Amino acid sequence: MIGIVTTKESRRKAGLSRRLSALQDAALPTCAMPGCRRPTMAAAGVGFADLHCQYHVQHKARHGSHWCPPVNRRAKGCHLSR
């Protein structure tokens, strides 16, 4: 049973590393955000995001947008509609 799990795990890891190396060749060299000169996650070899750097991917995870600043807690409604 353990041998089967190890084989599946090694195939999964091999597949992920193939996908990551393929993305490194096809990814943009720098982040797509205006003014950002950081390498994309795929170009840096640290993730699968082929358009944005790690900073902007984490910003989107925290705030819901790659570029929009955080919402003021006192503001009501959508801050993008202003």
Buried (B, 14 or more C-beta within 10 A) or exposed (E): EEEEEEEEEEEEEEEEEEEBEEBBEEBEEBBBBEEBEBBBBBBBEBBEBBBBBBBBBEBBEEEEBBEEEEBEEEEEEEEEEE
